[in-house]
């Protein structure tokens, strides 16, 4: 496992104070924030991919063909 040193500013200290107010350590709070941000990024990318695919007629036709093959679309 790696280690990371982070310099904090006033805004980060305020955020850390809030994230640690219910008993989390500062390290736990940073891990939580990092993983939460990563999850949000993945969801944003998935949403963008879904929107792009929704607007692509060839992909829509392929998805419909798969759904018909699986018996979940008519």
C-alpha positions as CSV (number, residue, x, y, z in Angstrom):
1,X,0.0,0.0,0.0
2,X,1.3,3.4,-0.9
3,X,1.4,6.6,1.2
4,X,0.4,10.1,0.1
5,X,1.2,13.4,1.6
6,X,-1.2,16.2,0.8
7,X,-0.9,19.9,1.5
8,X,-4.3,21.3,2.5
9,X,-5.7,24.8,2.2
10,X,-8.4,26.4,4.2
11,X,-11.2,24.9,2.1
12,X,-9.8,21.4,2.4
13,X,-9.3,21.7,6.1
14,X,-13.0,22.7,6.4
15,X,-14.0,19.7,4.3
16,X,-11.8,17.4,6.4
17,X,-13.3,18.8,9.6
18,X,-16.8,18.0,8.4
19,X,-15.8,14.5,7.0
20,X,-14.1,13.6,10.3
21,X,-16.8,15.0,12.6
22,X,-18.5,11.6,13.0
23,X,-15.4,9.7,14.0
24,X,-13.5,9.1,10.7
25,X,-9.8,9.6,10.8
26,X,-8.3,12.1,8.3
27,X,-6.9,9.2,6.3
28,X,-10.3,7.6,6.1
29,X,-11.9,10.8,5.1
30,X,-9.4,11.3,2.3
31,X,-9.9,7.7,1.1
32,X,-13.7,8.2,1.2
33,X,-13.5,11.4,-0.7
34,X,-11.2,10.0,-3.3
35,X,-13.3,6.9,-3.9
36,X,-16.5,8.9,-3.9
37,X,-15.0,11.2,-6.5
38,X,-13.8,8.3,-8.6
39,X,-17.3,6.7,-8.5
40,X,-18.9,10.0,-9.6
41,X,-16.4,10.2,-12.5
42,X,-17.2,6.7,-13.6
43,X,-21.0,7.5,-13.5
44,X,-20.4,10.7,-15.5
45,X,-18.5,8.7,-18.1
46,X,-21.2,6.0,-18.2
47,X,-23.9,8.6,-18.7
48,X,-21.9,10.3,-21.5
49,X,-21.4,6.9,-23.2
50,X,-25.1,6.1,-22.8
51,X,-26.1,9.4,-24.4
52,X,-23.6,9.0,-27.2
53,X,-24.9,5.5,-27.9
54,X,-28.5,6.5,-27.7
55,X,-27.9,9.0,-30.5
56,X,-26.2,6.5,-32.7
57,X,-28.7,4.8,-35.0
58,X,-26.4,1.8,-35.7
59,X,-25.8,1.2,-32.0
60,X,-29.6,1.5,-31.3
61,X,-30.3,-1.0,-34.0
62,X,-27.7,-3.4,-32.5
63,X,-29.1,-3.0,-29.0
64,X,-32.6,-3.7,-30.2
65,X,-31.5,-6.8,-32.1
66,X,-29.8,-8.1,-28.9
67,X,-32.9,-7.4,-26.9
68,X,-35.1,-9.2,-29.4
69,X,-32.7,-12.2,-29.4
70,X,-32.9,-12.3,-25.6
71,X,-36.7,-12.1,-25.8
72,X,-37.0,-8.8,-23.9
73,X,-38.1,-6.7,-26.8
74,X,-40.6,-7.3,-29.6
